[in-house]
Amino acid sequence: MEFLLDYGLFLAKIATVVIAIIAILVIVKGLGGRSGAAKGELEVTNLTEQHKQTVEQLEHHLHDEAFIKARDKAEKKSEKEKNKTREKEVKKAAKEGALDTKREPHLFVLDFNGSIDAKEVSSLREEVTAILAVARDGDEVLLRLESGGGMVHGYGLASSQLDRLKNANLPLTIAVDKVAASGGYMMACIADKIVSAPFAIVGSIGVIAQIPNFNKLLKKHDIEFEQLTAGEYKRTLTMFGENSDKARDKFKQELEETHGLFKNFIRDHRPDLELDKVATGEHWYGTQAKDLGLVDDIKTSDDIVVEACKDKTVLSVRYVRKKKLADKLVGTASNVADGVLLKLASRGQRPIV
C-alpha cells in the first residue's frame, strides 16, 4: 500500500512538471503573438558574380599559370574600357535627366517552395514589392516554383502576387524543376513562359477534399456528439456527426464550383489549352506536359540562370523572416502539432487544389 502511495506521489510530481512546462510555453507563445508579426529582411545574392567565381576557380585547374595571367590581364583591360564607356553614358544620362534608365538589365530570381497552406506567400509579397520598386525596362523575373498544391485561398493569393508583376509589364518566367501541380500549376499559369525539367510533375488541375468520420466509433462507445449551427449549410460534412446524403451532395456541388473557377482561371491565362483534355485531375511529366501545352519549353532553372549571366546581372531575392523568441522556445513539437491540425482542417471543409 505504501508503495502505491509513493508511486502515486511520483506520478503527481511528473504531471505537475509537465503541466508547468506546457503553461510556460503557452504563455511565451501568447506574449510572442501579441508582439505582432516577426519582422524580416531582404537577402540579395549576386548569382552572376557567383557563377563567374565558379568558372574562374575551375579554370585554375584546367590551365597553366601563364594562361591565367594573360587571361586576367585581358579581362582587366576589357573591364577598364567598359567602365570608361559606362562612365560616359552615365554622365550623358545625368545631363539629360535620364540617369535611372541607364543601367544594364537585371534578372531577379525568386524561389517559392509551397506548403499546403501557402504560408510562403507572406515572403513572396515582400519580394514582389521590392522588385516592383526598382525594376526598369529590360528587367525580367524568374520564379523557381516547387509545389504540389494546397488550400485554394492561399494559392489564389500567391497567384495574385505574381499577377502584380504581370500588371507592371515585367516579363515573368516560371521554372518547374520538380513539381508544380494543382495549386502550384495555378501559380505557374500566370507566367509569360513556363519551363519544366523533363521529369517534373505538372498539371493535376482538379479539386479534392477528404475527411475522416468517427461517428460509428463514438456510437460504439456510447459517446454522443452535438453540433449546433445557424444557416442550413453552415456545416455540411462533419468528422463526428452522422453525415446525410443532402450534406454530401451540397459539398460535392461546392467542389465542382471550385473546380469551375480553377478552370476559368487557367483558361484566362493559357487560352490555347484544351481544358477538357487536361483539367481531369491527372498529372504529367515535363515532356508530356509540353506536348499538351501545359508548359512551353523543356529546360531547368539552372539553364536560364547561366544563360542570363552572359548579358544580365542576375540577383537572387529572398525575404527572410526573423524567428520570434516564442517560435524558438516552442520549437519543433509545436510546428508538428500545428501541421497535424492544419492537415485535419484542410481535409475537411476546405477544398485543396
The 8 nearest C-alpha neighbors of each residue, nearest first, counted from 0:
[[1, 3, 2, 4, 5, 6, 7, 8],
 [0, 2, 4, 3, 5, 6, 7, 8],
 [3, 1, 5, 0, 4, 6, 7, 8],
 [2, 4, 6, 0, 1, 5, 7, 8],
 [3, 5, 1, 7, 2, 6, 8, 0],
 [6, 4, 8, 2, 7, 3, 9, 1],
 [5, 7, 3, 9, 4, 8, 2, 10],
 [8, 6, 4, 10, 9, 5, 3, 11],
 [9, 7, 11, 5, 6, 10, 12, 4],
 [8, 10, 6, 12, 7, 11, 5, 13],
 [11, 9, 13, 7, 12, 8, 14, 6],
 [10, 12, 8, 14, 9, 13, 15, 7],
 [13, 11, 15, 9, 10, 14, 8, 16],
 [14, 12, 10, 16, 15, 11, 17, 9],
 [13, 15, 11, 17, 12, 16, 18, 10],
 [14, 16, 12, 18, 13, 17, 19, 11],
 [17, 15, 19, 13, 14, 18, 20, 12],
 [16, 18, 14, 20, 19, 15, 21, 13],
 [17, 19, 21, 15, 20, 16, 22, 14],
 [18, 20, 22, 16, 17, 21, 15, 23],
 [21, 19, 23, 17, 22, 18, 16, 24],
 [20, 22, 18, 24, 23, 19, 25, 17],
 [21, 23, 19, 25, 20, 24, 18, 26],
 [24, 22, 26, 20, 25, 21, 27, 19],
 [25, 23, 27, 21, 26, 22, 28, 329],
 [24, 26, 22, 28, 23, 27, 29, 21],
 [27, 25, 29, 23, 28, 24, 22, 30],
 [28, 26, 24, 30, 29, 25, 325, 23],
 [27, 29, 325, 31, 25, 30, 26, 24],
 [28, 30, 26, 32, 27, 31, 25, 33],
 [31, 29, 27, 33, 32, 28, 26, 34],
 [30, 32, 28, 325, 34, 29, 33, 27],
 [31, 33, 29, 30, 34, 35, 28, 36],
 [34, 32, 30, 35, 31, 29, 36, 28],
 [35, 33, 31, 32, 30, 36, 37, 29],
 [34, 36, 33, 32, 37, 31, 38, 30],
 [37, 35, 38, 34, 32, 33, 323, 31],
 [38, 36, 321, 323, 320, 35, 39, 322],
 [37, 39, 320, 321, 36, 40, 322, 319],
 [320, 38, 40, 321, 319, 37, 318, 41],
 [39, 41, 319, 318, 42, 320, 38, 321],
 [40, 42, 318, 317, 319, 43, 316, 39],
 [41, 43, 317, 316, 318, 40, 44, 319],
 [42, 44, 316, 315, 314, 41, 317, 45],
 [45, 43, 315, 314, 46, 42, 316, 313],
 [44, 46, 314, 47, 48, 313, 315, 49],
 [47, 45, 49, 313, 48, 314, 44, 50],
 [48, 46, 308, 50, 313, 49, 45, 312],
 [49, 47, 51, 46, 50, 45, 52, 312],
 [48, 50, 46, 52, 47, 51, 53, 45],
 [51, 49, 53, 47, 48, 52, 46, 54],
 [50, 52, 48, 54, 53, 49, 47, 55],
 [53, 51, 55, 49, 50, 54, 56, 48],
 [54, 52, 50, 56, 51, 55, 49, 57],
 [53, 55, 51, 57, 56, 52, 58, 50],
 [56, 54, 58, 52, 57, 53, 51, 59],
 [57, 55, 53, 59, 54, 58, 52, 60],
 [56, 58, 54, 59, 55, 60, 53, 61],
 [59, 57, 61, 55, 60, 56, 62, 54],
 [58, 60, 57, 56, 61, 62, 55, 67],
 [59, 61, 58, 57, 62, 56, 63, 55],
 [60, 62, 58, 59, 57, 63, 56, 67],
 [63, 61, 59, 60, 58, 66, 64, 67],
 [62, 64, 66, 65, 67, 61, 59, 60],
 [63, 65, 67, 66, 68, 62, 59, 69],
 [66, 64, 68, 67, 63, 69, 62, 70],
 [65, 67, 69, 64, 68, 63, 70, 62],
 [66, 68, 70, 64, 65, 69, 71, 63],
 [69, 67, 71, 65, 70, 66, 72, 64],
 [70, 68, 72, 66, 67, 71, 73, 65],
 [69, 71, 67, 73, 68, 72, 66, 74],
 [72, 70, 74, 68, 73, 69, 67, 75],
 [73, 71, 69, 75, 70, 74, 68, 76],
 [72, 74, 76, 70, 71, 75, 77, 69],
 [75, 73, 77, 71, 76, 72, 78, 70],
 [74, 76, 78, 72, 77, 73, 79, 71],
 [77, 75, 79, 73, 74, 78, 72, 80],
 [76, 78, 74, 80, 79, 75, 81, 73],
 [79, 77, 81, 75, 76, 80, 74, 82],
 [78, 80, 76, 82, 81, 77, 75, 83],
 [81, 79, 83, 77, 82, 78, 84, 76],
 [80, 82, 78, 84, 79, 83, 85, 77],
 [83, 81, 85, 79, 80, 84, 86, 78],
 [84, 82, 86, 80, 85, 81, 79, 87],
 [85, 83, 81, 87, 82, 86, 80, 88],
 [84, 86, 82, 88, 83, 87, 81, 89],
 [85, 87, 83, 89, 88, 84, 82, 90],
 [88, 86, 90, 84, 85, 89, 91, 83],
 [89, 87, 85, 91, 86, 90, 92, 84],
 [88, 90, 92, 86, 91, 87, 93, 85],
 [91, 89, 93, 87, 92, 88, 86, 94],
 [92, 90, 88, 94, 93, 89, 87, 95],
 [91, 93, 98, 97, 95, 89, 94, 90],
 [92, 94, 98, 96, 90, 91, 95, 97],
 [95, 93, 91, 92, 96, 90, 97, 98],
 [94, 96, 92, 93, 97, 91, 98, 90],
 [97, 95, 93, 94, 98, 92, 99, 91],
 [98, 96, 92, 95, 99, 100, 93, 101],
 [97, 99, 92, 93, 100, 101, 96, 89],
 [98, 100, 101, 97, 102, 92, 96, 135],
 [101, 99, 98, 97, 102, 135, 136, 92],
 [102, 100, 98, 99, 89, 92, 103, 97],
 [103, 101, 100, 104, 99, 98, 89, 135],
 [102, 104, 105, 311, 101, 312, 137, 310],
 [105, 103, 138, 137, 311, 102, 312, 106],
 [106, 104, 312, 138, 311, 313, 107, 139],
 [105, 107, 313, 139, 140, 138, 312, 314],
 [108, 106, 140, 314, 315, 313, 141, 105],
 [107, 109, 315, 141, 142, 140, 314, 316],
 [110, 108, 142, 316, 143, 315, 141, 107],
 [111, 109, 143, 142, 144, 112, 108, 317],
 [112, 110, 144, 113, 145, 143, 109, 119],
 [113, 111, 145, 146, 144, 110, 114, 119],
 [112, 114, 146, 117, 111, 145, 119, 115],
 [115, 113, 117, 116, 118, 112, 146, 149],
 [114, 116, 149, 117, 150, 148, 113, 147],
 [115, 117, 150, 118, 114, 149, 153, 154],
 [118, 116, 114, 153, 119, 113, 115, 120],
 [117, 119, 120, 116, 121, 114, 153, 113],
 [120, 118, 117, 121, 122, 113, 123, 111],
 [119, 121, 123, 118, 122, 157, 117, 124],
 [122, 120, 119, 123, 124, 118, 125, 117],
 [123, 121, 125, 120, 318, 124, 119, 126],
 [122, 124, 120, 126, 125, 121, 127, 119],
 [123, 125, 127, 126, 122, 121, 160, 120],
 [126, 124, 128, 122, 123, 127, 129, 318],
 [127, 125, 123, 129, 128, 124, 318, 130],
 [126, 128, 124, 130, 129, 125, 123, 131],
 [127, 129, 125, 131, 126, 130, 124, 132],
 [130, 128, 126, 132, 127, 131, 125, 133],
 [131, 129, 127, 132, 133, 128, 134, 126],
 [130, 132, 128, 134, 129, 133, 127, 164],
 [131, 133, 129, 130, 134, 128, 127, 135],
 [134, 132, 130, 131, 135, 129, 128, 138],
 [135, 133, 131, 130, 132, 138, 136, 169],
 [136, 134, 138, 137, 133, 100, 104, 99],
 [137, 135, 138, 134, 104, 100, 169, 139],
 [136, 138, 104, 135, 139, 105, 103, 169],
 [139, 137, 105, 104, 136, 135, 106, 134],
 [138, 140, 106, 170, 169, 171, 107, 105],
 [141, 139, 107, 171, 106, 108, 170, 172],
 [140, 142, 108, 172, 173, 171, 107, 109],
 [143, 141, 109, 173, 110, 144, 108, 174],
 [142, 144, 110, 174, 173, 109, 111, 175],
 [145, 143, 111, 175, 142, 174, 110, 112],
 [144, 146, 112, 178, 179, 111, 177, 113],
 [147, 145, 113, 183, 179, 148, 178, 112],
 [146, 148, 180, 179, 183, 178, 181, 182],
 [149, 147, 182, 183, 181, 146, 352, 180],
 [148, 150, 115, 351, 352, 116, 182, 151],
 [151, 149, 351, 116, 153, 152, 115, 352],
 [150, 152, 154, 153, 352, 155, 351, 149],
 [151, 153, 155, 154, 150, 156, 116, 157],
 [154, 152, 117, 156, 155, 150, 151, 116],
 [155, 153, 157, 156, 151, 152, 182, 117],
 [154, 156, 152, 158, 153, 157, 151, 159],
 [155, 157, 159, 154, 153, 158, 152, 160],
 [158, 156, 154, 160, 159, 120, 155, 153],
 [159, 157, 186, 155, 161, 156, 160, 154],
 [160, 158, 162, 156, 161, 157, 155, 163],
 [159, 161, 157, 163, 162, 158, 124, 156],
 [162, 160, 158, 163, 159, 164, 157, 165],
 [161, 163, 159, 165, 164, 160, 166, 158],
 [164, 162, 166, 161, 160, 165, 167, 159],
 [165, 163, 167, 162, 161, 166, 169, 168],
 [164, 166, 162, 168, 167, 163, 169, 161],
 [165, 167, 163, 168, 164, 162, 169, 161],
 [166, 168, 164, 165, 169, 163, 131, 162],
 [169, 167, 165, 166, 170, 164, 171, 163],
 [168, 170, 164, 167, 165, 139, 171, 138],
 [171, 169, 139, 140, 168, 191, 172, 165],
 [172, 170, 140, 190, 191, 141, 169, 139],
 [173, 171, 141, 192, 190, 193, 191, 140],
 [174, 172, 142, 193, 141, 190, 143, 187],
 [173, 175, 194, 143, 300, 195, 193, 144],
 [174, 176, 195, 144, 177, 178, 179, 194],
 [175, 177, 196, 199, 299, 195, 174, 178],
 [178, 176, 199, 175, 200, 145, 196, 179],
 [179, 177, 200, 145, 199, 146, 201, 180],
 [180, 178, 183, 184, 146, 201, 145, 147],
 [179, 181, 147, 183, 202, 184, 201, 203],
 [180, 182, 203, 352, 148, 204, 184, 183],
 [183, 181, 148, 185, 352, 184, 154, 149],
 [184, 182, 179, 180, 148, 146, 181, 186],
 [183, 185, 187, 180, 179, 186, 181, 182],
 [186, 184, 182, 183, 187, 188, 181, 158],
 [185, 187, 158, 184, 183, 188, 189, 182],
 [188, 186, 184, 189, 185, 190, 173, 183],
 [187, 189, 190, 186, 185, 268, 184, 265],
 [190, 188, 187, 186, 268, 162, 191, 161],
 [191, 189, 192, 171, 188, 172, 187, 173],
 [190, 192, 171, 172, 170, 189, 193, 188],
 [191, 193, 172, 190, 295, 173, 194, 171],
 [194, 192, 173, 294, 295, 172, 174, 190],
 [195, 193, 296, 174, 297, 295, 294, 298],
 [194, 196, 175, 297, 285, 298, 174, 176],
 [195, 197, 176, 299, 298, 199, 297, 198],
 [198, 196, 285, 286, 199, 297, 195, 284],
 [199, 197, 284, 285, 196, 200, 286, 177],
 [198, 200, 177, 285, 196, 178, 284, 176],
 [201, 199, 178, 284, 283, 177, 179, 285],
 [202, 200, 180, 179, 283, 282, 178, 284],
 [203, 201, 282, 180, 204, 181, 184, 283],
 [204, 202, 280, 282, 281, 181, 180, 205],
 [205, 203, 280, 278, 181, 202, 279, 281],
 [204, 206, 280, 203, 258, 352, 279, 278],
 [207, 205, 352, 351, 258, 350, 254, 208],
 [206, 208, 351, 350, 352, 209, 205, 254],
 [209, 207, 350, 346, 351, 347, 349, 210],
 [210, 208, 346, 347, 207, 211, 345, 350],
 [209, 211, 347, 346, 212, 238, 208, 343],
 [212, 210, 238, 213, 209, 347, 346, 237],
 [211, 213, 238, 239, 214, 210, 237, 240],
 [214, 212, 239, 216, 215, 238, 217, 211],
 [213, 215, 239, 217, 240, 216, 212, 241],
 [216, 214, 218, 217, 213, 219, 212, 241],
 [215, 217, 219, 213, 214, 218, 220, 222],
 [218, 216, 222, 214, 220, 219, 215, 221],
 [219, 217, 221, 215, 220, 216, 222, 214],
 [218, 220, 216, 217, 221, 215, 222, 214],
 [219, 221, 217, 218, 222, 216, 215, 223],
 [222, 220, 218, 219, 217, 223, 216, 215],
 [223, 221, 217, 220, 218, 224, 219, 216],
 [222, 224, 221, 225, 217, 218, 240, 214],
 [223, 225, 240, 239, 222, 226, 217, 214],
 [226, 224, 223, 227, 240, 239, 222, 228],
 [225, 227, 228, 224, 240, 239, 237, 234],
 [226, 228, 225, 229, 234, 233, 230, 224],
 [229, 227, 233, 230, 226, 234, 231, 232],
 [230, 228, 233, 231, 227, 232, 234, 226],
 [229, 231, 233, 232, 228, 234, 227, 235],
 [232, 230, 233, 229, 234, 228, 235, 246],
 [231, 233, 234, 230, 235, 246, 249, 229],
 [234, 232, 230, 231, 228, 229, 235, 227],
 [233, 235, 232, 236, 228, 237, 231, 348],
 [234, 236, 246, 232, 250, 237, 233, 247],
 [237, 235, 242, 246, 234, 247, 238, 250],
 [236, 238, 240, 239, 235, 242, 212, 234],
 [239, 237, 212, 211, 213, 240, 210, 236],
 [238, 240, 214, 213, 237, 212, 224, 241],
 [241, 239, 214, 237, 238, 242, 224, 225],
 [240, 242, 214, 243, 239, 237, 212, 215],
 [243, 241, 236, 240, 246, 237, 244, 247],
 [244, 242, 246, 245, 247, 241, 236, 235],
 [245, 243, 247, 246, 248, 242, 249, 236],
 [244, 246, 248, 243, 247, 249, 235, 242],
 [247, 245, 235, 249, 243, 244, 248, 236],
 [248, 246, 244, 250, 245, 249, 251, 243],
 [247, 249, 251, 245, 246, 250, 244, 252],
 [250, 248, 252, 246, 251, 247, 245, 253],
 [249, 251, 253, 247, 252, 248, 246, 254],
 [252, 250, 254, 248, 253, 249, 247, 255],
 [251, 253, 249, 255, 250, 254, 248, 256],
 [254, 252, 256, 250, 251, 255, 257, 249],
 [255, 253, 251, 257, 256, 252, 258, 250],
 [256, 254, 258, 252, 257, 253, 259, 251],
 [257, 255, 259, 253, 258, 254, 252, 260],
 [256, 258, 254, 260, 259, 255, 261, 253],
 [259, 257, 261, 255, 256, 260, 206, 205],
 [258, 260, 256, 262, 257, 261, 255, 263],
 [259, 261, 263, 257, 258, 262, 264, 256],
 [260, 262, 258, 264, 259, 263, 257, 265],
 [263, 261, 259, 265, 264, 260, 266, 258],
 [262, 264, 266, 260, 265, 261, 259, 267],
 [265, 263, 261, 267, 262, 266, 260, 268],
 [264, 266, 262, 268, 267, 263, 269, 188],
 [267, 265, 270, 263, 269, 264, 268, 262],
 [268, 266, 264, 265, 270, 269, 263, 262],
 [267, 269, 265, 266, 270, 189, 188, 264],
 [270, 268, 266, 271, 265, 267, 272, 188],
 [269, 271, 266, 272, 267, 268, 265, 273],
 [272, 270, 269, 273, 292, 266, 274, 268],
 [273, 271, 274, 270, 269, 292, 293, 266],
 [274, 272, 276, 275, 271, 277, 291, 292],
 [275, 273, 277, 276, 278, 272, 262, 266],
 [276, 274, 273, 278, 277, 279, 272, 262],
 [275, 277, 274, 273, 278, 279, 272, 291],
 [276, 278, 274, 279, 275, 273, 204, 281],
 [279, 277, 204, 274, 275, 280, 276, 205],
 [280, 278, 281, 277, 204, 205, 276, 203],
 [279, 281, 205, 203, 204, 278, 282, 206],
 [282, 280, 203, 279, 202, 283, 204, 277],
 [283, 281, 203, 202, 201, 200, 280, 284],
 [282, 284, 201, 288, 200, 287, 202, 285],
 [283, 285, 200, 198, 199, 287, 286, 288],
 [284, 286, 197, 288, 199, 198, 287, 195],
 [287, 285, 289, 197, 288, 284, 290, 297],
 [286, 288, 290, 284, 289, 285, 283, 291],
 [287, 289, 285, 291, 293, 286, 290, 283],
 [290, 288, 294, 292, 286, 291, 287, 293],
 [289, 291, 287, 288, 292, 286, 293, 294],
 [292, 290, 288, 289, 293, 287, 272, 277],
 [293, 291, 289, 294, 290, 272, 288, 295],
 [292, 294, 288, 291, 289, 295, 272, 202],
 [295, 293, 289, 193, 292, 194, 288, 296],
 [296, 294, 193, 194, 289, 192, 292, 293],
 [297, 295, 194, 294, 298, 195, 289, 193],
 [296, 298, 195, 194, 196, 197, 286, 285],
 [299, 297, 196, 195, 194, 296, 302, 300],
 [298, 300, 196, 301, 302, 176, 195, 174],
 [299, 301, 303, 174, 302, 304, 143, 176],
 [302, 300, 304, 299, 303, 305, 298, 306],
 [303, 301, 299, 300, 305, 304, 306, 298],
 [302, 304, 300, 306, 301, 305, 307, 299],
 [303, 305, 301, 307, 306, 302, 308, 300],
 [306, 304, 308, 302, 307, 303, 301, 309],
 [305, 307, 303, 308, 304, 309, 302, 310],
 [306, 308, 304, 309, 305, 311, 310, 303],
 [309, 307, 47, 305, 311, 306, 310, 313],
 [310, 308, 307, 306, 311, 305, 47, 312],
 [309, 311, 308, 307, 312, 104, 306, 103],
 [312, 310, 105, 104, 308, 307, 313, 309],
 [311, 313, 105, 47, 106, 308, 314, 104],
 [312, 314, 106, 47, 46, 105, 311, 107],
 [315, 313, 45, 107, 44, 46, 108, 316],
 [314, 316, 108, 44, 43, 107, 109, 45],
 [317, 315, 43, 109, 42, 108, 314, 126],
 [318, 316, 42, 41, 319, 126, 43, 315],
 [319, 317, 41, 122, 40, 126, 42, 125],
 [320, 318, 39, 40, 317, 41, 321, 42],
 [39, 319, 321, 38, 37, 322, 40, 318],
 [322, 320, 39, 38, 37, 323, 319, 40],
 [323, 321, 326, 320, 37, 324, 327, 325],
 [322, 324, 326, 325, 37, 321, 327, 31],
 [325, 323, 327, 326, 328, 322, 31, 27],
 [326, 324, 28, 328, 31, 323, 327, 27],
 [327, 325, 323, 329, 324, 328, 330, 322],
 [326, 328, 324, 330, 325, 329, 323, 322],
 [329, 327, 325, 330, 326, 324, 24, 27],
 [328, 330, 326, 333, 327, 325, 24, 331],
 [331, 329, 327, 328, 332, 333, 326, 334],
 [330, 332, 334, 333, 335, 329, 327, 336],
 [333, 331, 335, 334, 330, 336, 329, 337],
 [332, 334, 336, 335, 331, 329, 330, 337],
 [335, 333, 337, 331, 336, 332, 338, 330],
 [334, 336, 338, 332, 333, 337, 331, 339],
 [337, 335, 333, 339, 338, 334, 332, 340],
 [338, 336, 334, 340, 335, 339, 341, 333],
 [337, 339, 335, 341, 336, 340, 334, 342],
 [338, 340, 336, 342, 341, 337, 335, 343],
 [339, 341, 343, 337, 342, 338, 344, 336],
 [342, 340, 338, 344, 339, 343, 345, 337],
 [341, 343, 345, 339, 344, 340, 346, 338],
 [342, 344, 340, 346, 341, 345, 339, 347],
 [345, 343, 341, 347, 342, 346, 340, 348],
 [344, 346, 342, 349, 347, 343, 341, 350],
 [347, 345, 209, 210, 208, 343, 344, 342],
 [346, 348, 210, 344, 345, 349, 209, 208],
 [347, 349, 350, 346, 345, 344, 236, 208],
 [350, 348, 345, 347, 351, 346, 208, 344],
 [351, 349, 208, 207, 206, 150, 348, 151],
 [350, 352, 150, 149, 207, 206, 151, 208],
 [351, 206, 182, 181, 149, 148, 151, 205]]
